Amino acid sequence: MLKVAWAQSYVLPLPANHRFPMSKYEVLPQQLLHEGTLVQENFFVPQPLERNRILAVHDVDYWNRLEQLTLEPAEIRRIGFPLTGELVSREITIANGTIQCSLFALQHGIAMNIAGGTHHAFTYKGEGFCLLNDIAIAARYLLDEGLAKQILVVDLDVHQGNGTAQIFHEESRVFTFSMHGQNNYPLHKEQSDLDIGLADFTNDDFYLNTLRINLDLLMDQVRPDFIFFLSGVDILKTDKLGKLSVSREGCKERDRIVLQAAKQSGIPLVASMGGGYSTDFRDIIEAHANTFRLAQEIFF
């Protein structure tokens, strides 16, 4: 059975004029239930994350100041959210959701987090709507517990996974692959193990061919025994923060390529949703929902 992490705390109250479309975390699971892609039994509610798991990735000074809500104003501006206890609690829940998804993936081949993909969180700072790096925390957990030996991070959000790259820069057991818009945020890119910066207005054909070629090579060369997939839908042509020109069908085919590669190789995979900021809210929900539909089709 496909297990999906989702908690009410994923839906964070924010000012009505805030530019981040938080409501997708409420609408997406309802859509998946309504259409029958998922049933209530597919969902589980993550528990709060233990402090030691956070500190396995993030600096103690940064975490203490985050927990105590004492970040400097400039640090808070860089994150992009008002800093509140509810926000920190949300990030803790999301991160543990990705850990718990990892354990379910080891059993069932795949598991998914309605939220997550907080790849702009560094060891020592947050930025770009990210406070704690859920994929990094889960990857470190698998390595520390001896549950994985070689992890591949497939980050296909339109924004480079700069925080994840920084965290694992000297960790050979985690291979970071980021395919993103070259001219998108962040202005300064960190060095992943493999970075592919795409030109503005990159279309379906070029995007998908580039992904196929490079993912095939990575599966052969890295030989991962676990995959984390950041399936951001901000690669869409309609995305107001992205600069690529991928269609909704192209985004779905992207997900199919990654999920089929994991299934065919027998490699457990956890998908985190990442970004999506299209002007038409239906584009966001449909593109994210396609990832779940394909997971059911390919794995179950």
N, C-alpha and C positions, 0 to 999 in steps of 0.2 A: 504493500500500500504506500502511495505517495504521502509523505509526512511534510507538513507545511507549518513553519513557525509564524504565529500571528498572535498579538496581544492587543488589548484595548489601549495600552500605553503607547503603542506605535502611533496612535492618532493624538498629536499634541496640539492643544489649543494655542492658536497664535492670532495676532491682530488680523482683522478681516482683509486689510490691504497688503498683508505680507505676500511677497512674490513667490514663495515656495509652496507648490501645490500639495500640501500635506494630506488633503482629503483622499488622495488616491489610495492611501493605506487603509481606508475604511471602505471605499467603493469597490476596489479590486476583489477582496474576498467575497463580498456580497454578489458581485457579478459571476464569479466562479461557482458559487453555490446556486445561484438562480438558473444558470444554464446547465447545471449538472456535471460540469467538469470535476468539481470536488463536492464531497459531502462533509458534514460536520466532523465526522471521524478522521478526516484527513488533517485537521488542524490540531495543533498543540500549543499551549501557552508556555513560553519560556519562563524560567525562574531567574531572579537577579544573579548577576555574575559575581563570583568570589573575587575578593581583592587580589589574591595571589595570581589569578589568571590575568588580571589587568596589568599587574606589575611585571609579568613575564614579557610584556611587550612595551609598555609605556613607562616613562621615567616617574619615579616616586614623587618628585617635586611637582611635576605637571599634574599628576593624578590628585595629589593632596589639594592643590589650589583649585582644580576643577571640582572636586567633591565639596570643598568648602565655599565654592562660588566666589573665589577671590582672584580670578584672572584679571589682568589689566584691561582697561577699556579697549586698547588697540588689539589685544588678543581676542576679545569678544567680537569686535568688528570683523576681524579676519575669519571667524567662524561663520558669521552671518545670521545667527539666531540670538535673541535675547537669552542670556544665561540664567537658567532657573533650575531648581531642584528637579522639576518634572522632566526637563530636557536631559539632565544627567541620568536620571532613572531610566528614561527611554533608551539612551545609548547602551546602558548596562544590560537591559533586557534584550535589545537587538543583538548584542555581541554574544550573549549566552545562547540566544536562539541559533546563531550560526554554529556554535560549538555543538549544541544538541542535534542540529541538522547533520553535522558530520558523523555523529554516532548512528543516526538513522540511515545515512547514506552507506555506511559500512554494512548495514544489514540488508538494505533494499536496493542499493545501486544509485539512488538519487534522493535528495531531500532539498527543500526550498524554503527560503526566508522571504516573506512578503516585503520586508524592509532590508536593511543591510547594504553592503557595498560602500561602506564609509571609507573610501580609499584615499581621501585627502588628510586623514589623521596620521601625523608623524609620531615618533616615539615621544617627542617633547612638546608638541603643539597640535592644535586643531585648526582647520581652515575649511572653507568651501562646504559648509553645512555638516562637517564631520568632526566629532570629538574623540571617539575611540575607534580604532580600526578593527572592525569585526572579523574580516577575513584573516588579518594578521594574527589576531588573538586565537582564532580557531586553528589556524595552521600551526602555531606554536604549541597549542594544546596537543594536537596529533603527534607532533615530533616528540614532545616531552613524555607523552604516555606510550611511545613506541607503537603507535597505531598507523603511522605512515613513515616512509623513508625518503621519498622524493615527491615533492608537491609541485604541481604546475598551477599558477594563477593565470587564468585567461581573462583579462580585463578589457572588455569591449565597450565600456562607457565612452562617450565622446571626449571626455576629459582624461588626461593622463593620470594613471594611478601613482601619483608622486609620493604619497605617504607610504604606500606599500613598498615601492621601490626603495625608499630610504630605510625602512625598517629591515628589509632583507638584503641590503646591499652586500653584506659579508656572510650571508647564510647560503651555502651552496646547495642545501637540501630543499630550498624553495626557489623555483625558477619563475621570475616575474615577466609576463608578456603583456604589453599594453599596446593596443591598436586604437588610435585616437585622432582627433582633429589636430593637426600640427599648429594651427593658429587659434585654437581654443585655450581657455583657462586650463592649467596655470601658465602664466607667461614664462616663468622659469620651470623647465622640466627637470626632474631628477632622472637618473640613469637606471632604467629597468634592465633586466638581462636581455630582453629584446623589446625595443621600441619601434613602432611603425607609425610615423606621423603622416596623416593623410591630408591632401590638399583640400581647400574649400570646394564644396559642391561635388565631392566624390560621389559617384552614382552606384547603383546596385551591382552592376557587372564588375567594376573594378574592385569594389569593396569585398564582394564575395569571393572572387578569384584570389585576391591577396590573402584573405583569411584561409581559404582551403590550402593553398600552397604552404603557408607558414605553419598552420596547425599540423598538417601532415608531417612536416619536418620536425616539429617539436615533439610530437608523439614518438617518432623514431629516435630522436637524439636525446631527449630528456628522460624518456621512459618513466613517466610518472606513475605512482600508485595511488594518487589522489589528485582531484582537480577541483579548484574553486573557480566558479564562473561568475563574473560580474556582468549581468545582462542589461545594462542601462539602455533605455529606449530613446535617449537623447541624440542618437545618431539619425533620427528621422528628419526628413526635409522640413517638416512642420515645427520642429523644435525651436523655441525662441532663444535658447542659450547655445545651441549647436550651430555648426556651419557646414555640415555634410548634407547630402541630398539622397539619402537612402529612403526607399518607400516602405510602407508598412509590410508589404509582402517580402521585401528584401530583408527587413529586420527579422521576420519570421524564419526566413531561410538561413540567416545567420545562426539563430538559435538551433535550428535543425542540424546544421553542420557540427556544432559543438556537442550537442547532446548525442548525436549518432556516433561521433568519434569516441566518446566515453563509453557508450553502450557496447559498441563493437569490440572495444579493447577490454571490456570488463573492469573499467576503472570507476570507482565511486566518485560522484560529483555532487557538490553543493552549489546551488545557484542563489545569489543575492540580487535583488532587483536593481539597485543603483538609481540613476537619474532618469528624468523624463519631464519635460517642461513645454510640451506642445501647446500652442494657443487653443486648439480644439481638444478639450479634456477627453473626448472619446478616443482620440488617437493614442493618448497615454494608456488608457485602460485596455483598449484592444491589443496594443502592442505588448503590454505586460501580460495580459491574459493568454496570448499566443504561446508564451514560454511555458506556462502551466499546461496548456492543452497539448503541446508537443511532448512534454514530460510524460503525461499519461499515455499518449499514443506510442511513444518509442520504448518506454520502460515497462509499461504494464498492459 
